[in-house]
Amino acid sequence: MNPNIIIQRLEALRRIMRHKGISATIIPHVDPHQSEYMSRHWHVREFFSGFNGSAGTLVVTLDTAALWTDSRYFLQAAAQLEGTSIELMKEGLPSTPSIYAYIINVSHAGAKVGLDGMLFTKRSLDALEEELSRHSITTDTEFRPADTLWTDRPPLPSDPIYILGEQHAGEMASAKLGRLRKAIAEAGAEAMYLTELDSIAWLLNLRGSDVEFNPVFTATLYVAPDGGTLFIDLAKAGDDVRAYLGGYSIRMRPYDDAPRFLASTSVKILANPATLPASVARTPGIEWVFAPSPVPAMKAEKNDVELRNLRHAMAIEGAAMVNAITDITARLEAGDTVTELDVVDTLSRFRAEHPSYRGDSFGTIAGYADHGAIVHYEPTSQTNAVLRPEGLLLIDTGGQYLHGTTDITRTISLGNPTDEERHDFTLVLKGHIALARAVFPEGTRGAQLDVLARQFLWQEGKTYLHGTGHGVGFFLNVHEGPQSIRLQENPVALRPGMVTSDEPGLYLAGRYGIRCENLVLTTEAADTEHGRFLKFEVLSLFPFDRTLLDMSILTDTEIAWLDDYHRKVLSTLSPFLRGDSLHWLESACAPICR
């Protein structure tokens, strides 16, 4: 985006701030549901900054502006903020001040901070106000400048919702609601109010298309002992959905009616303070019980039907990737011009050949050469690089299928890999294998396993700043909790049925990026005199590039693991392939020889 446009928007914003007596405003990249991916209606931070990464917060004062984002977006944000006067704040670095500290430093006693209380959770706004109040700084939680300045703002989506059958979901909504109502009572409440879109979709076995890449719909849900109320654009529900919800005694009301409805009840309502919008939490007349939602943990442990479907989705995805890579390789060998965007389009085209396909699970990362070092790089018409028969191509991609959600990353040599590229790739792969082979006692948390994936990089003074693993939904969000594998402590233990990514990486700015990712399923390993032990089953199906192996640092155990994995890939995917694609896979999965 032209930086002059951003400068003009910031000046218009500051004029409104001066008029309302606002000294600073905080604009997070969230919606009232705390979604990672959101409908375009909520991309307010992007409108005012030009930065379109999925994580980051903009702070604008009368004289300055700064944007905080994490390591996945350092390079992207630096490029997109250039010339806008917005300073990049790199989260996680010791030298980077917190948003609190920044605002306090540039404000004076009596200053007022403007924000939209629907975009802050109860917990986050309470914490912010506690910090600011120590310096006599107050907040205005009704500050919504985008309502005035974003004149062509997209409306909330109105696409219809649909029912996900039990043959895919594996459990009727009545059973899920029954489990939830038991948890509500155990929390000392009589009802619950949910705002997380994926939790609502999972609980009701409904899906939609309001958010790009995530099959969810814009709504909130009130669950009562004998029924419930879904707050939604009523036009989104057809007769079949209305009848379906009626069977569970769930009524529908307009999307914005929730606060008024909740205030009219006389029961204790459970809500998650980490996701409940602050403005709703502060609505007079509601008796809240604040506690973490039971739904994410329920949703994370996939049932047998979901897992059977998900394994099929992995085969669909793996076959589509083989067809795509075979096609791309043939075009390069023929001397055709192939770009990063061609890679993206080819992957989606082959996925779309399967009737279960419902879209990609996120924007495909196809980073060639130095673009691979930008952790969440997505090619555009302005950045689209032409592939050459040399260097590394990092592909991080996934699909949404009725059978499940996929997410896989492969680093591929396009020709003549250097010794350094092979060495670094093998360091990353060794960490990936170490985590995939882990056996651990029940109750183990992701932070206790994370070092397995980093150890070989650390031994050479190398590392990566993103997490090693995130949870993945079933035909839902590609990123979900509550589990994770990362350096930062997360009290949630890995449990059987949880699907998590295994994705260590290494990124050398201006040179190349490497990442190896499979999805893994936590399963039972053994019961011993020392307790119950768990392990991972690898779900993703696509070979690793054997031309990038540094055999001098691979152990016999690691080679055996790769050969076993490749045998599984070949036997599972072969029935889906023919011709050149099958020949390519057979070659890619051939046994490794020293």
C-alpha positions as CSV (number, residue, x, y, z in Angstrom):
1,M,0.0,0.0,0.0
2,N,1.1,3.5,-0.7
3,P,2.6,4.9,2.6
4,N,1.1,8.3,1.8
5,I,-2.3,6.8,2.2
6,I,-1.5,5.5,5.6
7,I,0.0,8.9,6.6
8,Q,-3.3,10.6,5.6
9,R,-5.4,8.1,7.5
10,L,-3.3,8.6,10.6
11,E,-3.7,12.3,10.4
12,A,-7.5,11.9,10.0
13,L,-7.4,9.6,13.0
14,R,-5.5,12.2,15.1
15,R,-8.0,14.9,14.2
16,I,-10.8,12.8,15.7
17,M,-8.6,12.0,18.7
18,R,-8.0,15.7,19.4
19,H,-11.7,16.4,19.0
20,K,-12.6,13.8,21.6
21,G,-9.7,14.5,24.0
22,I,-7.9,11.2,23.3
23,S,-4.1,11.2,23.8
24,A,-3.5,7.7,22.5
25,T,-5.5,4.9,20.9
26,I,-4.9,1.2,20.8
27,I,-6.0,-0.8,17.7
28,P,-5.6,-4.5,18.0
29,H,-6.0,-7.0,15.2
30,V,-8.9,-8.9,16.6
31,D,-12.7,-9.1,16.4
32,P,-15.2,-9.4,19.2
33,H,-14.5,-13.2,19.2
34,Q,-10.7,-13.0,19.6
35,S,-10.3,-14.8,16.3
36,E,-6.9,-15.2,14.7
37,Y,-8.4,-15.0,11.2
38,M,-11.3,-12.6,10.8
39,S,-13.8,-11.3,8.3
40,R,-12.6,-8.2,6.4
41,H,-15.0,-6.0,8.4
42,W,-12.7,-6.3,11.4
43,H,-9.3,-5.5,9.7
44,V,-9.2,-2.1,11.4
45,R,-5.5,-2.2,12.3
46,E,-4.6,-3.0,8.7
47,F,-6.7,0.0,7.5
48,F,-4.7,2.4,9.7
49,S,-1.3,0.8,9.3
50,G,-1.1,-1.1,6.0
51,F,0.4,-4.2,7.8
52,N,-1.7,-7.3,7.1
53,G,-0.1,-9.9,9.3
54,S,-2.4,-12.0,11.5
55,A,-0.9,-10.8,14.7
56,G,0.0,-7.3,15.9
57,T,-1.3,-4.2,17.7
58,L,-1.1,-0.5,16.6
59,V,-0.7,2.3,19.0
60,V,-1.3,5.9,17.7
61,T,-0.6,9.0,19.8
62,L,-1.0,12.6,18.7
63,D,2.7,12.7,17.7
64,T,3.9,9.1,17.2
65,A,2.7,5.6,16.1
66,A,4.1,2.2,16.7
67,L,3.2,-1.4,15.8
68,W,3.9,-4.5,17.9
69,T,4.2,-7.9,16.3
70,D,6.0,-11.2,16.8
71,S,9.0,-12.8,15.1
72,R,6.9,-14.4,12.4
73,Y,6.3,-10.9,10.9
74,F,9.4,-8.9,11.7
75,L,10.6,-8.8,8.0
76,Q,7.1,-8.4,6.6
77,A,6.1,-5.6,9.0
78,A,9.4,-3.7,8.4
79,A,8.6,-3.8,4.6
80,Q,5.0,-2.8,4.9
81,L,5.5,0.0,7.5
82,E,8.4,1.6,5.5
83,G,7.6,5.3,4.8
84,T,4.5,5.4,7.1
85,S,6.2,6.9,10.1
86,I,5.0,3.9,12.2
87,E,7.8,2.4,14.3
88,L,8.1,-1.4,14.4
89,M,8.2,-2.9,17.9
90,K,9.6,-6.4,17.8
91,E,7.8,-8.4,20.5
92,G,9.9,-10.8,22.5
93,L,13.2,-8.8,22.3
94,P,14.5,-7.4,25.6
95,S,14.9,-3.9,24.1
96,T,11.2,-3.7,23.1
97,P,9.0,-1.9,25.5
98,S,5.5,-3.2,26.3
99,I,2.5,-1.4,25.0
100,Y,1.7,-0.4,28.6
101,A,5.2,1.1,29.1
102,Y,5.1,2.9,25.7
103,I,1.8,4.6,26.4
104,I,2.8,5.5,29.9
105,N,6.1,7.0,28.6
106,V,4.5,9.2,26.0
107,S,1.4,10.2,28.1
108,H,0.9,12.5,31.0
109,A,-1.3,12.4,34.1
110,G,-4.9,13.0,33.2
111,A,-4.5,11.6,29.6
112,K,-7.2,9.4,28.1
113,V,-6.6,6.3,26.0
114,G,-9.3,5.5,23.4
115,L,-10.2,1.9,22.4
116,D,-13.1,-0.3,21.3
117,G,-14.2,-2.3,24.4
118,M,-15.6,-5.0,22.1
119,L,-12.1,-5.7,20.8
120,F,-10.6,-6.1,24.3
121,T,-11.4,-9.0,26.6
122,K,-12.4,-8.5,30.2
123,R,-9.0,-9.8,31.3
124,S,-6.9,-7.7,28.9
125,L,-8.8,-4.4,29.6
126,D,-8.7,-5.0,33.4
127,A,-5.0,-5.4,33.2
128,L,-4.5,-2.4,31.0
129,E,-6.6,-0.1,33.2
130,E,-4.8,-1.3,36.3
131,E,-1.5,-0.3,34.8
132,L,-2.7,3.0,33.4
133,S,-4.5,4.0,36.6
134,R,-1.2,4.0,38.5
135,H,-0.2,6.9,36.3
136,S,-3.6,8.7,36.4
137,I,-4.4,7.7,32.8
138,T,-8.0,6.7,32.0
139,T,-9.7,5.0,29.1
140,D,-12.6,5.7,26.8
141,T,-13.9,2.2,25.7
142,E,-16.3,3.6,23.1
143,F,-13.7,5.0,20.7
144,R,-14.4,3.6,17.3
145,P,-12.9,5.9,14.7
146,A,-13.1,3.4,11.9
147,D,-16.9,3.8,11.9
148,T,-16.3,7.3,10.6
149,L,-13.1,7.1,8.6
150,W,-13.4,3.7,6.9
151,T,-16.1,4.8,4.4
152,D,-16.0,1.6,2.3
153,R,-15.7,-0.8,5.2
154,P,-17.0,-4.3,4.2
155,P,-20.1,-5.4,6.0
156,L,-20.3,-8.5,8.2
157,P,-20.6,-11.6,6.0
158,S,-24.1,-12.9,5.3
159,D,-23.2,-16.4,3.9
160,P,-25.5,-19.3,5.0
161,I,-24.5,-21.8,7.6
162,Y,-24.8,-25.5,7.2
163,I,-24.9,-28.7,9.2
164,L,-21.9,-31.0,9.6
165,G,-23.3,-34.6,9.6
166,E,-22.5,-37.1,12.3
167,Q,-20.6,-39.2,9.8
168,H,-18.0,-36.4,9.9
169,A,-18.4,-35.0,13.4
170,G,-18.6,-38.3,15.2
171,E,-20.8,-37.0,18.0
172,M,-24.2,-35.4,18.0
173,A,-24.6,-31.8,19.2
174,S,-27.0,-33.1,21.9
175,A,-24.1,-35.1,23.5
176,K,-21.7,-32.2,23.3
177,L,-24.2,-29.9,24.9
178,G,-24.9,-32.5,27.6
179,R,-21.2,-32.7,28.4
180,L,-20.9,-28.9,28.5
181,R,-23.9,-28.5,30.8
182,K,-22.3,-30.8,33.2
183,A,-19.1,-28.7,33.2
184,I,-21.2,-25.5,33.6
185,A,-22.8,-26.9,36.8
186,E,-19.4,-28.0,38.1
187,A,-18.2,-24.5,37.7
188,G,-21.0,-23.2,39.9
189,A,-23.0,-21.6,37.1
190,E,-26.4,-22.3,35.5
191,A,-25.8,-21.2,32.0
192,M,-22.9,-20.2,29.7
193,Y,-22.1,-17.5,27.1
194,L,-19.7,-18.4,24.4
195,T,-18.1,-16.0,21.9
196,E,-15.3,-18.1,20.3
197,L,-16.5,-18.9,16.8
198,D,-14.8,-22.3,16.5
199,S,-16.2,-23.4,19.9
200,I,-19.7,-22.5,18.7
201,A,-19.3,-24.3,15.4
202,W,-17.9,-27.4,17.0
203,L,-20.5,-27.5,19.8
204,L,-23.5,-27.3,17.4
205,N,-21.9,-29.3,14.5
206,L,-22.5,-26.3,12.2
207,R,-20.1,-24.7,9.8
208,G,-20.0,-21.5,7.7
209,S,-17.8,-19.4,5.5
210,D,-17.7,-16.0,7.2
211,V,-13.9,-16.1,7.8
212,E,-11.4,-16.8,5.1
213,F,-9.7,-20.2,5.6
214,N,-11.8,-21.1,8.7
215,P,-15.2,-22.7,8.2
216,V,-16.9,-20.7,11.0
217,F,-19.7,-18.2,11.2
218,T,-20.3,-14.9,13.1
219,A,-22.4,-15.6,16.1
220,T,-22.4,-15.9,19.9
221,L,-24.2,-18.6,21.9
222,Y,-26.0,-18.8,25.2
223,V,-26.4,-22.3,26.6
224,A,-29.1,-22.7,29.2
225,P,-30.0,-25.9,31.2
226,D,-33.0,-26.6,28.9
227,G,-32.0,-25.0,25.6
228,G,-30.2,-22.0,24.4
229,T,-30.0,-18.9,22.2
230,L,-27.9,-18.4,19.1
231,F,-27.2,-14.7,18.4
232,I,-26.7,-14.5,14.6
233,D,-27.8,-12.7,11.4
234,L,-31.1,-14.5,11.1
235,A,-30.8,-14.5,7.3
236,K,-27.8,-16.9,7.6
237,A,-30.0,-19.8,8.8
238,G,-32.2,-21.7,6.3
239,D,-35.2,-23.8,7.2
240,D,-33.1,-26.9,7.6
241,V,-30.8,-25.2,10.2
242,R,-33.7,-23.6,12.0
243,A,-35.4,-27.0,12.3
244,Y,-32.1,-28.6,13.4
245,L,-31.5,-26.0,16.1
246,G,-35.2,-26.3,17.2
247,G,-34.6,-29.9,17.9
248,Y,-32.2,-28.9,20.6
249,S,-34.5,-26.1,21.9
250,I,-32.1,-23.5,20.6
251,R,-33.7,-20.2,19.5
252,M,-32.2,-17.5,17.3
253,R,-32.0,-13.8,17.9
254,P,-30.2,-11.0,16.1
255,Y,-26.4,-10.9,16.5
256,D,-26.3,-7.6,18.5
257,D,-29.1,-8.6,21.0
258,A,-26.8,-10.6,23.3
259,P,-26.0,-8.0,26.0
260,R,-29.6,-6.9,26.3
261,F,-30.8,-10.6,26.5
262,L,-28.1,-11.6,29.0
263,A,-29.0,-8.6,31.3
264,S,-32.6,-9.9,31.3
265,T,-31.7,-13.3,32.7
266,S,-31.6,-14.0,36.4
267,V,-29.1,-16.9,36.4
268,K,-25.3,-17.2,37.0
269,I,-23.7,-17.2,33.6
270,L,-20.3,-18.8,33.0
271,A,-17.9,-16.9,30.7
272,N,-14.3,-17.0,29.8
273,P,-12.6,-13.7,30.9
274,A,-9.8,-14.3,28.4
275,T,-12.2,-14.1,25.4
276,L,-15.4,-12.3,26.6
277,P,-15.5,-8.7,25.2
278,A,-15.0,-6.2,28.0
279,S,-18.0,-4.1,26.9
280,V,-20.3,-7.2,27.3
281,A,-18.6,-8.1,30.6
282,R,-19.4,-4.6,32.0
283,T,-23.1,-4.7,30.9
284,P,-25.1,-3.9,34.1
285,G,-27.5,-6.6,35.4
286,I,-25.5,-9.8,34.5
287,E,-24.3,-12.2,37.2
288,W,-21.1,-13.6,35.8
289,V,-19.0,-16.6,36.8
290,F,-15.6,-16.1,35.3
291,A,-13.6,-19.2,34.5
292,P,-11.9,-20.8,31.5
293,S,-14.2,-22.3,28.9
294,P,-14.5,-26.1,29.1
295,V,-15.1,-26.3,25.3
296,P,-11.5,-26.0,23.9
297,A,-10.3,-29.1,25.9
298,M,-13.4,-31.0,24.8
299,K,-12.8,-30.0,21.2
300,A,-9.1,-30.7,21.2
301,E,-9.5,-34.4,22.0
302,K,-10.6,-35.8,18.6
303,N,-13.0,-38.8,18.7
304,D,-12.5,-42.0,16.7
305,V,-14.7,-40.9,13.8
306,E,-12.9,-37.5,13.5
307,L,-9.6,-39.3,13.5
308,R,-10.6,-41.8,10.9
309,N,-11.8,-39.0,8.7
310,L,-8.7,-37.0,9.4
311,R,-6.4,-39.8,8.3
312,H,-8.3,-39.8,5.0
313,A,-7.9,-36.1,4.7
314,M,-4.1,-36.5,5.1
315,A,-4.1,-38.9,2.2
316,I,-6.2,-36.5,0.0
317,E,-3.8,-33.7,0.9
318,G,-0.7,-35.8,0.4
319,A,-1.8,-36.9,-3.1
320,A,-2.7,-33.4,-4.1
321,M,0.7,-32.2,-3.0
322,V,2.5,-35.0,-5.0
323,N,0.4,-34.0,-8.1
324,A,1.2,-30.3,-7.6
325,I,5.0,-30.8,-7.0
326,T,5.2,-33.2,-10.0
327,D,3.5,-30.6,-12.2
328,I,5.7,-27.8,-10.9
329,T,8.9,-29.8,-11.3
330,A,8.0,-30.8,-14.9
331,R,7.3,-27.2,-15.8
332,L,10.6,-26.1,-14.4
333,E,12.5,-28.8,-16.2
334,A,10.7,-27.8,-19.5
335,G,12.0,-24.3,-19.0
336,D,8.6,-22.8,-18.3
337,T,8.3,-19.7,-16.2
338,V,7.0,-20.7,-12.7
339,T,6.5,-18.2,-9.9
340,E,5.6,-18.4,-6.3
341,L,2.0,-17.5,-7.1
342,D,2.0,-20.4,-9.6
343,V,2.9,-22.7,-6.7
344,V,0.0,-21.4,-4.6
345,D,-2.5,-21.8,-7.5
346,T,-1.2,-25.2,-8.4
347,L,-1.6,-26.6,-4.9
348,S,-5.2,-25.2,-4.6
349,R,-6.1,-26.5,-8.1
350,F,-5.1,-30.1,-7.3
351,R,-6.8,-30.0,-3.9
352,A,-10.0,-28.8,-5.5
353,E,-10.2,-31.9,-7.6
354,H,-11.5,-33.8,-4.5
355,P,-15.2,-33.4,-3.6
356,S,-14.4,-33.1,0.1
357,Y,-12.3,-29.9,-0.4
358,R,-13.8,-26.7,1.0
359,G,-10.9,-24.3,0.6
360,D,-7.4,-23.8,1.9
361,S,-6.8,-23.8,5.7
362,F,-4.6,-20.7,5.5
363,G,-2.9,-18.6,2.9
364,T,-0.2,-20.8,1.3
365,I,3.4,-19.7,2.1
366,A,5.5,-20.3,-1.0
367,G,8.8,-18.6,-0.2
368,Y,11.6,-19.0,-2.7
369,A,15.2,-18.2,-1.7
370,D,15.3,-15.2,0.6
371,H,11.5,-15.1,0.8
372,G,11.6,-18.4,2.7
373,A,13.3,-16.5,5.6
374,I,10.1,-14.4,6.1
375,V,8.3,-16.8,8.5
376,H,4.8,-16.0,7.4
377,Y,5.5,-14.8,3.9
378,E,2.6,-14.9,1.3
379,P,3.5,-14.0,-2.3
380,T,1.7,-11.1,-3.9
381,S,1.7,-9.6,-7.3
382,Q,4.3,-7.1,-6.0
383,T,6.6,-9.7,-4.4
384,N,6.0,-12.7,-6.7
385,A,9.4,-14.3,-7.4
386,V,10.3,-16.4,-10.4
387,L,11.7,-19.8,-9.5
388,R,15.1,-20.8,-10.8
389,P,16.8,-24.3,-10.9
390,E,18.7,-23.6,-7.7
391,G,18.0,-22.5,-4.2
392,L,15.4,-23.6,-1.7
393,L,11.6,-23.3,-1.9
394,L,9.7,-23.3,1.4
395,I,6.0,-24.4,1.1
396,D,3.7,-24.2,4.1
397,T,0.2,-25.1,3.0
398,G,-3.0,-26.9,4.0
399,G,-6.5,-27.6,3.1
400,Q,-10.0,-27.6,4.6
401,Y,-11.9,-30.8,3.9
402,L,-15.1,-32.2,5.2
403,H,-12.8,-35.0,6.4
404,G,-10.6,-32.6,8.4
405,T,-8.0,-29.8,8.4
406,T,-4.4,-30.2,7.1
407,D,-1.2,-28.2,7.6
408,I,2.2,-29.3,6.3
409,T,5.5,-27.6,5.5
410,R,8.3,-28.9,3.2
411,T,11.5,-27.3,2.2
412,I,12.5,-28.3,-1.4
413,S,15.7,-27.9,-3.3
414,L,15.2,-26.7,-6.8
415,G,18.7,-27.8,-7.8
416,N,22.4,-27.8,-6.7
417,P,22.0,-27.4,-2.9
418,T,25.0,-26.0,-1.1
419,D,26.7,-27.8,1.7
420,E,25.4,-25.2,4.1
421,E,21.8,-25.6,2.9
422,R,22.0,-29.4,3.4
423,H,23.6,-29.0,6.8
424,D,21.0,-26.5,8.1
425,F,18.1,-28.5,6.6
426,T,19.4,-31.7,8.3
427,L,19.7,-29.9,11.7
428,V,16.1,-28.8,11.4
429,L,15.0,-32.3,10.3
430,K,16.9,-34.0,13.1
431,G,14.9,-31.9,15.6
432,H,11.6,-32.7,13.8
433,I,12.4,-36.4,14.0
434,A,13.4,-36.2,17.7
435,L,10.1,-34.7,18.6
436,A,8.1,-37.1,16.4
437,R,9.9,-40.1,18.1
438,A,9.3,-38.8,21.7
439,V,7.8,-41.1,24.3
440,F,6.7,-39.2,27.5
441,P,4.7,-39.8,30.7
442,E,1.1,-38.8,30.9
443,G,0.8,-35.2,32.2
444,T,3.7,-33.9,30.1
445,R,3.3,-30.4,28.7
446,G,4.5,-29.0,25.4
447,A,7.1,-26.8,27.0
448,Q,8.8,-29.9,28.4
449,L,9.2,-31.4,24.9
450,D,10.1,-28.3,22.9
451,V,13.8,-28.6,23.5
452,L,13.8,-31.9,21.6
453,A,13.1,-30.0,18.4
454,R,15.7,-27.2,19.1
455,Q,18.6,-29.2,20.6
456,F,20.6,-29.7,17.4
457,L,20.2,-26.0,16.3
458,W,21.2,-24.8,19.8
459,Q,24.3,-26.9,19.7
460,E,25.5,-24.6,16.8
461,G,24.2,-21.4,18.3
462,K,21.1,-21.3,16.0
463,T,17.4,-21.1,16.9
464,Y,14.0,-20.0,15.7
465,L,11.7,-17.7,17.6
466,H,8.3,-19.1,16.8
467,G,6.6,-22.0,18.7
468,T,7.3,-25.6,17.6
469,G,3.7,-26.9,17.7
470,H,0.1,-25.7,17.7
471,G,-3.2,-27.5,18.0
472,V,-5.2,-28.1,14.8
473,G,-9.0,-28.3,14.7
474,F,-11.2,-30.8,12.9
475,F,-12.6,-29.1,9.8
476,L,-12.1,-25.9,11.9
477,N,-9.3,-23.5,12.6
478,V,-5.9,-24.6,11.6
479,H,-4.6,-23.0,14.8
480,E,-6.4,-24.0,18.0
481,G,-5.7,-24.6,21.7
482,P,-5.5,-25.3,24.4
483,Q,-2.3,-27.4,23.9
484,S,0.9,-26.1,22.3
485,I,4.6,-27.1,22.0
486,R,6.8,-24.0,22.6
487,L,9.4,-22.6,25.0
488,Q,6.8,-20.6,26.9
489,E,5.0,-22.5,29.7
490,N,1.5,-23.7,29.0
491,P,-0.1,-25.6,31.8
492,V,-2.2,-27.8,29.4
493,A,-0.8,-31.4,29.2
494,L,-0.8,-33.3,25.9
495,R,-3.6,-35.9,25.9
496,P,-4.6,-38.7,23.6
497,G,-6.7,-37.5,20.7
498,M,-4.9,-34.1,20.5
499,V,-3.6,-33.2,17.0
500,T,-0.5,-30.9,17.1
501,S,2.0,-29.6,14.6
502,D,5.7,-30.5,14.8
503,E,7.5,-27.7,12.9
504,P,11.0,-26.6,13.8
505,G,12.7,-24.1,11.5
506,L,15.7,-21.9,10.7
507,Y,15.6,-18.5,9.0
508,L,18.6,-16.6,7.6
509,A,17.5,-13.2,6.5
510,G,18.3,-12.4,2.9
511,R,19.4,-16.0,2.2
512,Y,16.9,-18.8,2.8
513,G,14.4,-20.3,5.2
514,I,13.9,-23.9,6.3
515,R,10.9,-25.6,8.0
516,C,9.8,-29.2,8.4
517,E,6.3,-29.7,9.5
518,N,4.0,-32.7,10.0
519,L,0.9,-33.0,12.1
520,V,1.1,-35.5,14.9
521,L,-1.5,-37.3,17.0
522,T,-1.0,-37.9,20.7
523,T,-1.7,-41.6,21.4
524,E,-1.1,-44.2,24.1
525,A,2.4,-45.8,24.2
526,A,2.5,-48.1,27.2
527,D,1.4,-48.6,30.8
528,T,4.3,-49.5,33.0
529,E,5.1,-49.7,36.7
530,H,6.0,-46.0,36.4
531,G,2.7,-45.0,35.0
532,R,1.0,-44.3,31.6
533,F,3.2,-43.2,28.7
534,L,2.2,-41.5,25.5
535,K,3.7,-41.0,22.0
536,F,3.0,-39.4,18.7
537,E,1.5,-40.9,15.5
538,V,2.6,-39.0,12.4
539,L,-0.4,-38.0,10.3
540,S,0.9,-35.9,7.5
541,L,1.9,-37.7,4.3
542,F,4.6,-36.3,2.0
543,P,8.3,-37.2,1.6
544,F,11.2,-35.1,2.8
545,D,13.6,-33.9,0.2
546,R,16.4,-36.6,0.2
547,T,18.7,-34.3,-1.8
548,L,19.0,-32.0,1.2
549,L,20.2,-34.6,3.6
550,D,23.7,-34.1,5.2
551,M,24.5,-37.8,5.7
552,S,27.5,-37.0,7.9
553,I,25.3,-35.8,10.8
554,L,22.3,-38.2,10.4
555,T,22.3,-41.2,12.7
556,D,21.3,-44.8,11.7
557,T,18.2,-44.3,13.9
558,E,17.2,-41.2,12.1
559,I,17.7,-42.8,8.7
560,A,15.6,-45.8,9.8
561,W,12.8,-43.4,10.9
562,L,12.9,-41.6,7.5
563,D,12.8,-44.9,5.6
564,D,9.8,-46.1,7.8
565,Y,8.0,-42.8,7.3
566,H,8.6,-42.9,3.5
567,R,7.4,-46.5,3.2
568,K,4.2,-45.3,4.9
569,V,3.8,-42.3,2.6
570,L,4.4,-44.5,-0.5
571,S,2.0,-47.3,0.6
572,T,-0.8,-44.8,1.6
573,L,-0.6,-42.4,-1.3
574,S,0.1,-44.9,-4.2
575,P,-3.6,-45.9,-4.7
576,F,-4.4,-42.2,-5.2
577,L,-1.7,-41.6,-7.9
578,R,-0.8,-42.7,-11.4
579,G,1.7,-41.9,-14.2
580,D,4.4,-39.3,-13.6
581,S,3.1,-38.5,-10.1
582,L,3.4,-42.1,-8.9
583,H,6.9,-42.4,-10.5
584,W,7.9,-39.1,-8.7
585,L,6.7,-40.5,-5.4
586,E,8.4,-43.8,-5.8
587,S,11.7,-42.0,-6.4
588,A,11.2,-39.6,-3.6
589,C,10.5,-42.4,-1.1
590,A,13.3,-44.7,-2.1
591,P,15.4,-46.1,0.7
592,I,18.2,-43.8,1.9
593,C,21.8,-45.1,1.3
594,R,24.9,-43.7,3.0
